[in-house]
């Protein structure tokens, strides 16, 4: 549960039994999932170039109302302000800043999960962006979070907006970081939606508009290529995509390479189901209207982003009611100072304090 402290901020008080680890006992698994687990366990036992100094609770599970297994992890201050963080496309629950002291120092209990079809979470065939709200609600109920913040980056950004729109009685504040705008009315028309994107991204979303039969084999080939690159050098995970200089520098940051090494095998433990479903859901109607959001939202985007170009952030800034807007003029998709940016996001979600140089609703930059 959560309660306001003397300053009026919301803090958590964990109810009895909320820390008990749920198990997946008795749930049938496909052979692919078991093989994926075996690969993960073998990888975890092997020497790695990067390892975290502290690990939280990297694998717990719960069950959704429709019977799917949802895998999640808990990091930071177990009694802190609860924040649910949604990973990008592709991704998994291990994507977080590897030094938990950052979250502890901010008084944040960070919960990450394998969104449906990734890692050890079951697939949700035919899911829409809106359906992520049900999974986040299942997590919050399982952990006893009455009120909480939600943040999502890249392919998790519009999913965080779904939570803001559909869970207004539970979500205190939300953040959408380098997230896309809707494709087609009422969002950006296709030419504007694709403008400024790297050619590989344009191809990928073209495959998505043609359907799973076209998209899946292409993503399977790319997944294999990514795996080969990560094995040699994690900073090359995105291959020949023409990233900004700041994004190239970020990929070479030791902590970033650590995250890639830890998460890559896990995110694709059972193949590309999650990636396929993310792409299909992104180019389809989302199942909710961003214009009906009443929860305070921070929209953040980078001016040199070639994966989710600035036009997407500009559209969201103009269409998410009352949102705070932060534009990183020199950054691309990955930001430029992770510790500062995480601190700003968590402070916004916990206390409602906007980042420096952000733009208040309807105004110029502060």
Secondary structure, DSSP 4 states (H G I P E B T S, - for coil): -EEE-TTS-EEE-PPTTTTPPP--TT----HHHHHHHHHHHHHHHS--S---S---EEEEEEE-TTS-EEEEEEEE-TTSEEEEEE--SS--TT-S-S-THHHHHTTEEEEEE--TTSTTSPP-TT--GGGHHHHHHHHHHHHT-SSEEEEEEGGGHHHHHHHHHH-TTTEEEEEEESPPPPBSTTSB-HHHHHTT--HHHHHHHHHHHH-HHHHHHHHHHHHHHHHHHHHH-GGGTTTT----HHHHHHHTSHHHHHHHHHHHHHHTTT-SHHHHHHHHHHHS--SS-GGG--SEEEEEEETT-SSS-HHHHHHHHHHSTT-EEEEETT--SS-S-HHHHHHHHHHHHHH-PPPTT-B-TTS-B-
